[in-house]
Amino acid sequence: MPGYELSGMPEEEERPRRRAPWGVIALVLLTGLALIRNGSGEFDVGPPQPAPAAAADSRTAPGAAFGQAPAALPFALVDRIRIPAIQVDAPVMPVGLDADGWVGAPPPEDPNLAGWFTGAVSPGEKGTAVVVGHVDNTQGPAVFYGLGALKKGNRVEVARQDGTTAVFEIYGVEVFAKDDFPGDRVYASKGDPELRVITCGGGFSKQNGYDGNVVVFARLVEVR
């Protein structure tokens, strides 16, 4: 995106700023959540889709099974995201909303690059952070191709530029239709540091692309 570089944000973005209310952000994202609009979907086998057993529910929601959460971290820029269960180890660039009101995605030509949505908190801060990435591009699978194969208990590690790593444990993986996306459920703050990792999923057509989004729900469980 113009004005952003992989190594960081413009000077005015380097410190915490007042966040837009989640209700507003959710509506913006809901109306433009085909955030990976360049997925080809043209492979013999499509990306894995979440199993029904991976869905978040009241028994696995925050506060029910995790014990005492670590204290929230201060604002920090994001460096890398690692998801060992699906062999993801990728740099992260900041992304915002594009001119059409869609969540900006990393350049599709780079298959191993994720984006942290700067309209939300940084991973580890109190609130819900959002990281997005392509499921595929015209050459093949991309950074979050395997997202739908994740299970409850898998971990997501986010290395921050202040030298800390925020470790999140997954408590749900689901796919939602883009035309019926539960924005409040996905993005609203639960009162603790949380993370959503999002890519495209569901069915695919050449005319409309992917018809859904795979969403990983995770909560901060460790800082190192």
N, C-alpha and C positions, 0 to 999 in steps of 0.2 A: 504494500500500500504506500502511496506517496507520503513522505514525511516520517516513515518508520524505517529503522534499520535493525538487522538481526541482533546486533550487539546491545541495543537499548532503545529508548524512546527519546524524543526531543526533550530539551532541558525542562520545559514546563510540565512534562509528564513524569518527572523523576521523583516527585513527592506525592503523598496522599492528597486526594482531592474529594470534594463532596460527591457522594455517589447519587445517581438518579434512583428514585424509588423503584423497587423491584417490579411493582405493577406496571410501571411505564416501560421498563426494559423488556419485561415478558411480552407485552403487547407488540413491541417493535420486532422482537425475535420471532414471535409467533406468526406474524404476517410475512416474514421472510426467512423461514428456517430451512430452506433448501440451501444451507450455507456451503455445501460442497456441490456446486452446480456443474462441475466438469467431470464428474465420475462417468466412466465409459460403460461400466456394467457388462462389457462384451467379453466375458471369459467363460470357459467351459463350466467352471464352478464358481458361483457367486460367493461373496463374503459370508462368513458364518453369521447366523442370526441367534439372538439370545434364547436360551432354553426357558420354558415356563417356570422352572424351579428357580431361576435366577432373579425373578421379579422381586422388587422390594415390597415388604409388607410390614404389618405392625410388630411382628416378632423380630424383624431385623432392622427396624428403623433406629435412628440415632437415639441413644439413651437407653435402649432396651437390652443391648448385648455387648456394649463396648467398655463399660466401666468408666472410670474417670478419664476424661479427655485431657490431652496436654493443653497448656495455656495457649491462647491465640498469639500468633506472631505479628510483628509490625509489618507495614507495607515493605515490599521489596520487589524489584524486577525479577523476571523469571529467566532461567538459563536453559534447563533441559527437563524433559520428562522421560521417565523410565517405567516400563511395565514388564517386569521380568517374565511373567507367565506367557506373554505373547512376543517376547524378544523385541520389545520396543525400546530404543534408546535414541532420542531425537532432540535436536535443538528446538527451542521455542522462540518465536517472534511475537511481538505485540500486534494485535489486530483490533480494529474498532468496527464501526458501521460504515458501509460504503455509501455512495451517493444515492443508491436506491433504497437504503434502509435495511440492507441485508448485513448479517454478520460477515465481516471480511474474512476470507480464508487465506492461508499461505499460498504462494505461487504454486499452481498445479504441476509445473514442470519439475519441482523438487519433491520427490516422493517421500523423503524422510525429514519432514519439517512440520511442526505443529504450531498452533497459534493460541496465545493467551488473550482472551477478550478483556480489554482494558476498561470496559464499561462496568465491570464487576470488580470485586476485591481481588487482591493477589492471593495465590494459593498459600494457605496457612493463616491468613487474616480471618477474623470473625466474619462469618457470612459465607456466601456460596461463590466460589471461583469457577470459571468456565474455561476449558481448554478444548479447542476444536482441531480437526485435521481431516485430510482427504482419506476416503476409503480406497480410491484408485485414481488413476489417470489414464491417458490414452496408451500408455506403455505397459500398464499392469497394476498390481496391488500397490497401495501407498501406505503411509505410516499407521493408520488406524484400521487397516483391512481386517485384522483379527479381533477387533473390539468386541464383537458379538459372542466370541468364544470365552470371554472372561466369566469367572464364577465368583460367588460370594466368598469373601476371605482372601481373594487375590489382592495384591497391593500395588499402588501407584506411587512412585517417588518423584517429587518435583524439586529439582535443585534450583535454589534461588541465588541471586547475585549478591546477597549479603553473606554467603558462605554456609547457610543452613540448608538442610534438605527436609522438606515436609513430606511425611509418609502417610498416605491415606489408605484405609482398608475399605474394600468394596462391599457394600451391603445390598446392591441391586444392579441389575443390567436389564434394560428393557428397550423395545422398539416401539416408537409412537408414529402414527400417521401424521404427516405434515399438516394436513387440513383439519386435524383434531388434536393439536399438540397441547398438553396440559402445562402451560407456561408457569402458572403459580406453583404447581407441584414440583416442577423441575428446578426452578430458579429461586424460589423464596428461601430466605434465611431460616435455618432451623435453630439458630441461637449459638451454634458452635461452628468452627472452621470446617467447611465442606468443599467438595470438588465435584464438578460434573465434567466428564469427558465425552465429547459428542462427535459423531460422524454420520454419514448417510447409511441407510439400510432399508430393509423391506423389499418390496418388489421393484423392478426396473423396467422402464420402457424407453425406447429411443426418443419418443416425443416429449416425455415429461421427466426423464431421469429417475432417480430413486424416489419412491413415494413415502419414505419414512426416515426417521433418525434413530440411530442406536444411541442410548444415553446410559452412561455408567454413573451410578450414585456411590460416592465414597465419603468417608469421614476421617478427619485427622486423628491418628492414633500414636504418632511418634514424631519427634523432632531430633535430628542429629546433625 
